Amino acid sequence: MSTVPSAPSVLGLAPVLPVVVIDDAADAVPLARALVAGGLPAIEVTLRTPAALDAIRAIASEVPEAVVGAGTVISPRTVEEAAAAGARFLVSPGWTDTLLDAMRASGLPFLPGVSTASEVVALLERGVHEMKFFPAEAAGGTAYLKSLAGPLPQARFCPTGGITPATAPAYLALPNVACVGGSWLLPPDVAAAKDWGRVEALARASA
């Protein structure tokens, strides 16, 4: 992930970055433990629910072996809130100069979202080489990323959005893809049933 020079990258922690929406903060710790046990230590908690920041805070304090990050970071305020909650990386669906400056100033690894070649070039101009490709399937999928690899080989991506266990290997086979974001690791029925054993099994299969 692109950062200030001293901040580490998390792109290489695992081939799949779980992207989870948590409605109940009480689910955060057992969910994180299940994902870690399944071999996926990096976890992106999206800031889409009122429970998200509390979930990040709980994982950061109670599951130290997890690398918890915040997704759907869209403003300087959400950057500050995520960092204060203990997020260890930041992910945005897109970027502006204001948001990019805030993420860089946080000192945390970050993945700004892109979906066009122009956005990629603009980030490269700013010294950012690691990005989220979103929404991956809707924006052109593996064919689009393959076409970017020739003229822009220095850019590396974590595609997210519409990817499934069946399509993930095709993404991971591309030279400019470091990992994929996977929302399939917490299906709604599994979350509702609090079936953490199933989450661990899905994580193990993905890892």
Salt bridges, closest charged atoms under 4 A:
ASP27 OD1 - LYS194 NZ 2.59
ASP54 OD1 - ARG57 NH1 2.62
GLU81 OE2 - ARG77 NE 2.99
ASP97 OD1 - ARG126 NE 3.03
GLU130 OE2 - ARG156 NH1 3.18
GLU200 OE2 - ARG204 NH2 2.53
